[in-house]
């Protein structure tokens, strides 16, 4: 339980974040991703854009652990989130979540 804030650049360099539509990896240092959990096995992921000192909420979604595990079981390498806006590596995201 808790809330953790990461720069998209850090998650990209770790291989967790694969892409964000309409942004190049060179812009990832201006994007923050928050992963939080207030309920067992449900994680909320939010994306924020920090341009010119102004923080804009881009998207948010709930990730259910059983859905992530099912996708991994089905050998899916990546998962599209936010209607295709963001793409993540399932195995590395699960590993990262379980470390916290």
C-alpha positions as CSV (number, residue, x, y, z in Angstrom):
1,X,0.0,0.0,0.0
2,X,1.1,3.5,-0.7
3,X,1.9,5.9,-3.5
4,X,5.1,6.0,-5.5
5,X,6.1,8.7,-8.0
6,X,8.5,8.0,-10.8
7,X,9.8,9.9,-13.8
8,X,8.9,8.3,-17.1
9,X,12.6,8.5,-18.0
10,X,13.5,6.3,-15.0
11,X,10.9,3.7,-15.9
12,X,11.9,3.8,-19.5
13,X,15.6,3.3,-18.6
14,X,14.6,0.3,-16.5
15,X,12.7,-1.2,-19.4
16,X,9.3,-1.0,-17.7
17,X,7.9,1.8,-19.8
18,X,8.1,1.1,-23.5
19,X,6.4,4.1,-25.1
20,X,4.0,7.0,-24.5
21,X,2.1,8.1,-27.6
22,X,2.9,11.6,-28.8
23,X,6.1,11.8,-26.7
24,X,9.6,10.8,-27.6
25,X,11.9,9.3,-25.0
26,X,13.8,12.6,-24.9
27,X,10.7,14.2,-23.4
28,X,10.2,11.5,-20.7
29,X,12.0,13.6,-18.1
30,X,9.0,16.0,-18.2
31,X,6.5,13.2,-17.5
32,X,5.7,11.7,-14.1
33,X,4.0,8.4,-13.4
34,X,2.4,7.6,-10.1
35,X,1.6,4.1,-9.0
36,X,-0.5,3.8,-5.9
37,X,-2.6,1.2,-4.1
38,X,-5.2,1.6,-1.5
39,X,-6.8,-1.8,-1.9
40,X,-5.1,-5.2,-2.1
41,X,-4.2,-6.2,-5.7
42,X,-5.5,-3.0,-7.3
43,X,-3.0,-0.4,-8.5
44,X,-3.8,3.0,-9.8
45,X,-1.4,4.4,-12.5
46,X,-1.6,8.1,-13.3
47,X,0.4,10.0,-15.9
48,X,1.3,13.7,-15.5
49,X,3.0,16.0,-18.0
50,X,5.2,18.8,-16.4
51,X,5.7,21.4,-19.1
52,X,6.8,24.9,-18.2
53,X,6.3,24.3,-14.6
54,X,2.6,23.4,-15.0
55,X,1.5,19.9,-14.1
56,X,-1.3,18.5,-16.4
57,X,-3.0,15.2,-15.6
58,X,-2.9,13.1,-18.8
59,X,-4.5,9.8,-17.8
60,X,-5.2,7.3,-15.1
61,X,-6.3,3.7,-14.9
62,X,-6.7,0.9,-12.4
63,X,-4.6,-2.1,-12.9
64,X,-5.7,-5.4,-11.3
65,X,-3.0,-7.8,-10.3
66,X,-5.0,-10.8,-11.6
67,X,-5.2,-9.1,-15.1
68,X,-1.5,-8.5,-15.1
69,X,-0.7,-12.1,-14.0
70,X,-3.1,-13.5,-16.6
71,X,-1.4,-11.4,-19.4
72,X,1.9,-12.7,-18.2
73,X,0.6,-16.3,-18.2
74,X,-0.6,-15.8,-21.8
75,X,3.0,-14.8,-22.7
76,X,2.1,-11.2,-23.6
77,X,5.3,-9.2,-23.5
78,X,3.7,-5.8,-23.3
79,X,0.4,-4.2,-22.3
80,X,-1.2,-1.1,-23.7
81,X,-2.7,1.3,-21.2
82,X,-4.9,4.4,-21.4
83,X,-6.5,3.3,-24.7
84,X,-3.1,2.8,-26.3
85,X,-1.4,6.0,-25.0
86,X,1.2,4.1,-22.9
87,X,2.8,0.7,-23.4
88,X,4.6,-1.2,-20.6
89,X,6.6,-4.4,-20.2
90,X,4.3,-6.7,-18.2
91,X,7.0,-8.8,-16.6
92,X,9.1,-5.9,-15.5
93,X,6.1,-3.9,-14.3
94,X,5.0,-6.9,-12.1
95,X,8.5,-7.3,-10.8
96,X,8.7,-3.5,-10.0
97,X,5.3,-3.6,-8.2
98,X,6.2,-6.6,-6.2
99,X,9.4,-4.9,-5.0
100,X,7.4,-2.2,-3.2
